[in-house]
Amino acid sequence: MCPDRERRPSADAAPAEDGAAGPPRRDGTGPAAPVAARPGIGRSVAIAAGSAWLLLVAVYAVLFALSGFPIAMAIRGAFANGIPDGLLALAAFEASRRLDARRAAGRRLLLAHVPRAVILVGLAFAAKTLLLWIDVTLVRGEETFRLLAGIVAWQIFVSALTYATVAAASHAWLIDRRLREEIARAARAETLRARAELSALRAQLNPHFLFNVLHSALGMVRRNPALAEASLEGLGDLLRYALRVHRDGVDRTALRHEWEFMETYLGLEKIRLGDRLQVSRSAGEAAFDHAVPTFSLQPLVENAVRHGIAPRAAGGKVTVEARIEGGALRLEVSNDGDGAGAVANGDESGTGLRVLRERLDVLYGGGARMTAGPTADGGYRVVLTLPAVPDHPEADA
């Protein structure tokens, strides 16, 4: 409000600032008023709101000075208008926060704001009038004090605009914050679900793997006791890797670790099958430093050996390849043995391959794929195509 001969100042309502981006529990906002850090209002937003309020007061002061008032009077008039509008903005934000907590919406929300707006705008106008009266009668020592109808209408309009602007901005921020919190909760729930699913899949895979290896080792010990020591040493290496993966909950590791694990497994199978098992390995050095799911190669090799090579009296050859191709890591395991047997027993019902498919879906969310099928020479091939992601030391098993 201005002194009696003041012309209508052009001032906008102080807008509420959007909440600062950040973690959900640190977001906050506030109206354009001098505010200290309050629960629910972030520090950066409080600073921005205080700056906006000071700008509003400065605009009032400039307008009064341009209207011909002395500097001291212009400053007093600016604060007489700015302080009530700042407090009104704080009250509008608090009213919006309380109504938002009730989840009111649409027409009901608008109707709930109307009585609050009337009361708060009236209080702001009364505060401006009181401050003006103090300035005119006590500070300047004038005996008469009067309000022009145009000034009254303007000040009520400015206060109403302040309330409406702050309330609208506050509801927009509160809704945005609630949506961000819901998205964050959904993301946390999805992460926990994925972790639980991966843990369950590892729990399925480890007993399956251990049972198969122990079965192979027992067969070797019975038929050739001289190989028992070498077999048990290799079995110990396999068990140490498997138990470390299970204990530490490791879901990705460098390909070099999976490759060594696969080599140890093939060594055991070579002892068991002898010359019936031929192996060809090929891997690019760059591929070894990329991350792959744990237990990704061994189930493919096991499927090839158990269902494509072992049932045949003549045995066969298993080929294992790894390379970077088109920005992806390609792992390929094939055998020239019984492709039909692999289809019937491995790809569709084999626990190792089934679990691997599910783990790929969880780990990469559609970013990886596994294809399998017979080859032209009657064998069987399984191909994993994974995102080419360099491995990090902390992910190693």
C-alpha positions in Angstrom: 0.0 0.0 0.0 1.2 3.5 -0.7 0.6 7.0 0.9 -2.5 8.9 0.0 -1.4 10.6 -3.2 0.3 7.4 -4.5 -0.7 6.2 -7.9 -1.4 2.5 -8.4 1.9 0.6 -8.4 2.3 -2.2 -10.8 3.6 -5.2 -8.9 3.1 -8.9 -9.5 2.4 -11.4 -6.9 5.4 -13.2 -5.6 5.5 -16.6 -7.3 6.2 -19.8 -5.6 9.4 -21.4 -6.8 9.7 -25.0 -8.0 11.3 -27.5 -5.7 15.0 -28.0 -6.2 15.9 -31.3 -7.9 17.4 -33.9 -5.6 16.7 -37.0 -3.6 13.0 -37.2 -2.5 13.6 -36.5 1.2 15.5 -33.3 0.4 13.2 -31.7 -2.0 11.3 -28.6 -0.9 9.7 -25.4 -2.0 8.4 -22.2 -0.5 6.5 -19.1 -1.5 8.1 -15.8 -2.4 8.6 -14.5 1.1 11.6 -14.3 3.5 11.7 -17.8 4.9 14.2 -19.7 7.0 14.8 -23.3 6.5 11.6 -25.2 7.5 10.7 -28.8 7.4 9.7 -29.6 3.8 11.4 -26.6 2.3 14.8 -27.1 0.8 17.6 -24.7 1.5 18.0 -23.6 -2.1 14.3 -23.0 -2.5 14.3 -20.9 0.7 17.1 -18.8 -0.7 15.3 -18.4 -4.0 12.0 -17.4 -2.2 13.8 -14.9 -0.1 15.5 -13.4 -3.1 12.2 -13.2 -4.9 10.6 -11.4 -2.0 13.5 -8.9 -1.8 13.0 -8.3 -5.6 9.3 -7.6 -5.0 10.2 -5.1 -2.3 12.7 -3.5 -4.6 10.1 -3.2 -7.4 7.7 -1.5 -5.0 10.4 0.9 -3.8 11.4 1.9 -7.4 7.7 2.4 -8.4 7.2 4.7 -5.4 10.3 6.6 -6.1 9.3 7.1 -9.7 6.0 8.4 -8.5 7.8 11.3 -6.8 8.1 10.1 -3.2 11.2 10.7 -1.2 13.6 7.7 -1.0 12.9 7.0 2.7 9.1 7.2 2.1 9.4 4.9 -0.9 11.4 2.3 1.1 8.9 2.4 3.9 6.0 2.0 1.5 7.7 -0.9 -0.2 8.1 -2.8 3.1 4.5 -1.9 4.1 3.3 -3.7 1.0 6.0 -6.4 0.8 5.8 -7.8 4.3 2.0 -8.6 4.3 2.3 -10.1 0.8 5.2 -12.2 1.9 3.4 -13.5 5.0 0.3 -14.1 2.7 2.5 -16.2 0.4 3.7 -18.3 3.4 0.1 -18.8 4.5 -1.0 -19.8 1.0 1.8 -22.4 0.8 0.8 -23.9 4.2 -2.9 -24.0 3.2 -2.0 -25.7 0.0 0.2 -28.2 1.8 -2.6 -29.1 4.3 -5.2 -29.4 1.5 -2.8 -31.6 -0.6 -2.5 -33.9 2.4 -6.2 -34.5 2.2 -5.9 -35.5 -1.5 -8.6 -33.1 -2.4 -8.8 -32.4 -6.1 -10.6 -30.4 -8.8 -13.7 -28.5 -7.7 -13.4 -29.6 -4.1 -9.9 -28.2 -3.9 -10.9 -24.9 -5.5 -13.9 -24.5 -3.1 -11.7 -25.3 -0.1 -9.3 -22.5 -1.1 -12.0 -19.8 -1.5 -12.7 -19.2 2.3 -9.0 -19.4 3.1 -8.2 -16.9 0.3 -10.9 -14.5 1.5 -9.6 -14.6 5.1 -5.9 -14.3 4.2 -6.4 -11.6 1.6 -8.4 -9.6 4.1 -5.7 -10.0 6.8 -3.1 -8.9 4.3 -5.1 -5.8 3.4 -5.6 -5.0 7.1 -1.9 -5.4 7.7 -1.0 -3.1 4.9 -3.6 -0.5 6.2 -2.1 -0.7 9.7 1.4 -0.3 8.5 0.4 2.7 6.3 -1.5 4.3 9.2 1.6 3.9 11.4 3.8 5.5 8.7 1.4 8.4 8.0 0.4 9.3 11.6 3.3 8.2 13.7 6.4 8.5 11.5 5.3 11.4 9.3 3.1 13.1 11.9 0.2 13.8 9.6 -3.2 14.3 11.2 -5.4 12.9 8.4 -5.4 9.4 7.0 -7.5 8.3 4.1 -7.7 5.5 1.6 -8.7 5.9 -2.0 -11.1 3.4 -3.5 -8.8 2.7 -6.4 -5.9 2.0 -4.0 -8.0 -0.4 -2.0 -9.2 -2.3 -5.0 -5.6 -2.5 -6.4 -4.1 -3.8 -3.1 -6.9 -6.4 -2.8 -6.3 -7.5 -6.3 -2.5 -7.8 -5.8 -3.0 -9.9 -2.6 -5.6 -12.1 -4.3 -3.2 -12.7 -7.2 -0.4 -13.5 -4.8 -2.5 -16.1 -3.0 -3.7 -17.7 -6.3 -0.2 -17.8 -7.8 1.4 -19.3 -4.7 -1.4 -21.8 -4.2 -1.2 -23.0 -7.8 2.6 -23.2 -7.8 2.5 -25.0 -4.5 0.1 -27.6 -5.6 2.1 -28.2 -8.8 5.2 -28.7 -6.8 3.5 -30.9 -4.2 2.0 -33.1 -6.9 5.4 -33.3 -8.7 7.1 -34.2 -5.4 4.6 -36.9 -4.7 5.0 -38.4 -8.1 8.8 -38.4 -7.8 8.5 -40.1 -4.4 6.2 -42.7 -5.9 8.6 -43.3 -8.8 11.4 -43.6 -6.3 9.5 -46.1 -4.2 8.6 -48.1 -7.3 12.2 -48.1 -8.4 13.3 -49.3 -4.9 10.6 -52.0 -5.0 11.7 -53.1 -8.4 15.3 -53.2 -7.3 14.4 -55.3 -4.2 12.3 -57.6 -6.4 15.1 -58.1 -8.9 17.5 -58.8 -6.1 15.2 -61.3 -4.5 14.6 -63.0 -7.9 18.3 -63.2 -8.6 18.9 -64.7 -5.2 16.2 -67.3 -5.8 17.7 -68.1 -9.2 21.1 -68.5 -7.7 19.6 -70.8 -5.0 18.2 -72.9 -7.9 21.4 -73.0 -9.9 23.9 -73.8 -7.2 22.3 -77.2 -6.1 21.7 -78.1 -9.7 25.3 -77.4 -10.7 26.8 -79.1 -7.6 24.7 -82.2 -8.1 25.9 -82.6 -11.7 29.5 -82.1 -10.8 29.4 -84.4 -7.9 27.7 -87.0 -10.1 30.5 -86.8 -12.7 33.2 -86.9 -10.0 31.7 -90.1 -8.4 31.6 -91.8 -11.8 35.3 -91.0 -12.3 36.3 -92.2 -8.9 34.5 -95.6 -9.4 35.9 -96.3 -12.8 39.5 -95.0 -12.4 40.8 -94.4 -8.9 44.1 -93.1 -10.3 42.3 -90.0 -11.5 40.5 -89.4 -8.2 43.1 -86.9 -6.9 43.1 -84.8 -10.1 39.3 -84.9 -10.2 38.8 -83.9 -6.6 41.3 -81.0 -7.0 39.4 -79.7 -10.0 36.1 -80.2 -8.2 37.5 -78.2 -5.3 38.2 -75.3 -7.6 34.7 -75.4 -9.0 33.2 -75.5 -5.5 35.3 -72.6 -4.3 34.1 -70.4 -7.2 30.4 -71.5 -6.8 30.4 -70.9 -3.1 32.1 -67.5 -3.5 29.5 -66.4 -6.0 26.7 -67.6 -3.7 28.3 -66.1 -0.5 29.0 -62.7 -2.0 25.8 -62.5 -4.1 27.8 -61.8 -7.2 25.7 -61.6 -10.4 28.3 -60.2 -12.8 32.0 -60.9 -13.2 34.7 -60.5 -15.8 34.6 -63.0 -18.6 38.1 -64.2 -17.8 36.8 -65.6 -14.5 33.9 -67.4 -16.2 36.3 -68.7 -18.8 38.6 -70.1 -16.1 35.6 -71.7 -14.4 34.5 -73.2 -17.7 38.0 -74.5 -18.4 38.1 -76.3 -15.0 34.7 -77.9 -15.7 35.8 -79.0 -19.1 38.9 -80.5 -17.5 36.7 -82.7 -15.3 34.6 -83.8 -18.2 37.7 -84.5 -20.2 38.9 -86.8 -17.4 35.6 -88.5 -17.4 35.0 -88.8 -21.2 38.6 -89.1 -22.4 39.2 -88.9 -26.1 35.4 -88.9 -26.7 35.4 -85.2 -25.8 37.2 -82.7 -28.1 37.3 -79.1 -27.2 38.0 -76.0 -29.3 38.3 -72.6 -27.6 38.6 -69.2 -29.1 38.4 -65.8 -27.4 39.5 -62.3 -28.2 41.7 -60.7 -25.5 39.4 -57.6 -25.4 36.4 -59.8 -24.6 38.0 -61.1 -21.3 37.7 -57.7 -19.6 33.9 -57.4 -20.2 31.3 -58.3 -17.6 29.1 -61.3 -18.0 26.6 -63.0 -15.6 28.1 -65.5 -13.3 27.4 -69.1 -14.3 26.8 -68.0 -17.9 29.3 -70.1 -19.8 29.3 -73.3 -17.8 25.7 -74.2 -18.2 26.0 -73.8 -22.0 29.1 -76.1 -22.0 27.4 -78.6 -19.7 24.4 -78.7 -22.0 26.6 -79.4 -25.0 28.6 -82.1 -23.2 25.8 -83.9 -21.4 23.2 -83.9 -24.2 25.2 -83.6 -27.3 28.5 -85.5 -26.6 28.2 -87.9 -23.7 25.3 -90.0 -25.1 27.2 -90.8 -28.3 29.7 -93.6 -28.3 31.9 -91.7 -30.7 31.7 -88.6 -28.7 32.1 -85.2 -30.4 33.5 -81.8 -30.3 32.5 -78.7 -28.3 33.4 -75.3 -29.6 33.5 -72.2 -27.3 33.9 -68.7 -28.8 33.9 -65.2 -27.3 34.3 -62.0 -29.2 33.2 -58.3 -29.3 30.9 -57.9 -32.3 29.0 -54.8 -33.3 29.3 -53.2 -29.8 28.1 -56.4 -28.1 29.8 -59.3 -26.4 28.9 -62.6 -28.2 29.4 -65.9 -26.5 28.8 -69.0 -28.6 28.9 -72.7 -27.5 28.2 -75.4 -30.1 28.7 -79.1 -30.5 28.7 -81.4 -33.5 26.9 -84.2 -31.6 23.3 -85.0 -31.0 21.3 -81.7 -31.7 18.0 -83.4 -31.3 18.9 -84.5 -27.8 20.1 -81.0 -26.8 16.7 -79.6 -28.0 14.7 -82.2 -26.1 16.7 -82.2 -22.9 18.7 -79.0 -22.7 17.1 -75.9 -24.2 13.6 -76.6 -23.2 13.8 -78.4 -19.8 17.4 -78.1 -18.7 17.6 -76.2 -15.4 20.9 -74.5 -16.2 19.7 -72.9 -19.4 16.2 -72.1 -18.1 17.6 -70.3 -15.1 20.2 -68.5 -17.3 17.3 -67.2 -19.5 15.5 -65.9 -16.5 18.7 -64.2 -15.0 19.3 -62.5 -18.4 15.8 -61.0 -18.3 16.3 -59.8 -14.7 19.9 -58.5 -15.2 19.5 -56.8 -18.5 15.8 -56.1 -18.9 15.6 -57.1 -22.5 19.1 -55.8 -23.3 20.5 -59.4 -23.7 19.3 -62.3 -25.7 19.9 -66.1 -25.9 19.3 -67.9 -29.1 19.6 -71.7 -29.5 19.0 -74.2 -32.2 20.3 -77.1 -34.3 23.2 -76.5 -36.7 23.5 -77.6 -40.3 25.8 -80.6 -39.4 23.3 -82.0 -36.9 24.8 -80.4 -33.8 23.5 -77.7 -31.6 24.4 -74.1 -30.9 23.6 -71.6 -28.2 24.5 -67.9 -28.6 24.5 -65.3 -25.8 24.5 -61.6 -27.0 25.2 -59.3 -24.1 25.8 -55.6 -23.8 29.6 -54.9 -24.0 30.1 -53.4 -20.5 33.7 -53.3 -19.1 34.0 -55.2 -15.9 34.6 -53.3 -12.6 36.9 -54.9 -10.0 34.3 -54.8 -7.3 32.0 -56.9 -9.5 34.5 -59.8 -9.8 33.7 -63.0 -8.1 
